[in-house]
């Protein structure tokens, strides 16, 4: 009986709690999907640039020809 009273009083004190909980769940889903998207972009789009090898000769040839 006391637990029911406490549950009712907490619900009556914050009626917007359910709506805030729904917004929180939506925010977690949104930020999780954005995080996964950023991991995809980092791994597959920038992986080619990160893993390329530039030889010293190629660097000096590009540096000398740019002047």
GIGI-V769828 format. One record per residue. PHI is phi in radians with two decimals (* if undefined). BURIAL is I if it has 24 or more other ideal C-beta (glycine too) atoms within 12 Angstrom, else O. D_CENTER is the distance of its C-alpha to the mean C-alpha in Angstrom with 1 decimal. Layout:
# GIGI-V769828
PHI|BURIAL|D_CENTER  PHI|BURIAL|D_CENTER
This chain:
# GIGI-V769828
*|O|43.8  -1.14|O|42.3  -1.13|O|38.8  -1.10|O|39.2  -1.13|O|40.3  -1.12|O|37.4  -1.09|O|34.9  -1.12|O|36.7  -1.16|O|36.8  -1.20|O|33.1  -1.18|O|32.4  -1.20|O|35.0  -1.26|O|33.7  -2.29|O|30.1  -1.22|O|30.4  -1.48|O|27.0  -1.05|O|25.3  -1.12|O|24.8  -1.19|O|23.3  -1.13|O|20.8  -1.15|O|19.9  -1.12|O|19.3  -1.09|O|17.1  -1.12|O|15.1  -1.13|O|14.7  -1.11|O|13.7  -1.15|O|11.0  -1.11|O|9.6  -1.13|O|10.0  -1.10|O|8.5  -1.20|O|5.1  -1.16|O|5.5  -1.18|O|6.8  -1.15|O|4.6  -1.13|O|2.4  -1.11|O|6.3  -1.11|O|7.5  -1.17|O|6.4  -1.13|O|8.0  -1.06|O|10.8  -1.11|O|11.5  -1.12|O|11.7  -1.31|O|13.8  -1.63|O|16.1  -1.51|O|16.5  -1.62|O|16.8  -1.09|O|18.5  -1.15|O|21.8  -1.22|O|21.9  -1.18|O|21.0  -1.65|O|23.6  -1.30|O|26.5  -1.99|O|29.6  -2.01|O|31.8  -1.34|O|35.2  -1.12|O|37.1  -1.07|O|39.8  -1.11|O|37.4  -1.14|O|35.9  -1.22|O|39.4  -1.13|O|40.6  -1.15|O|37.7  -1.18|O|38.3  -1.23|O|42.1  -1.34|O|42.0  -1.37|O|39.8  -1.61|O|42.6
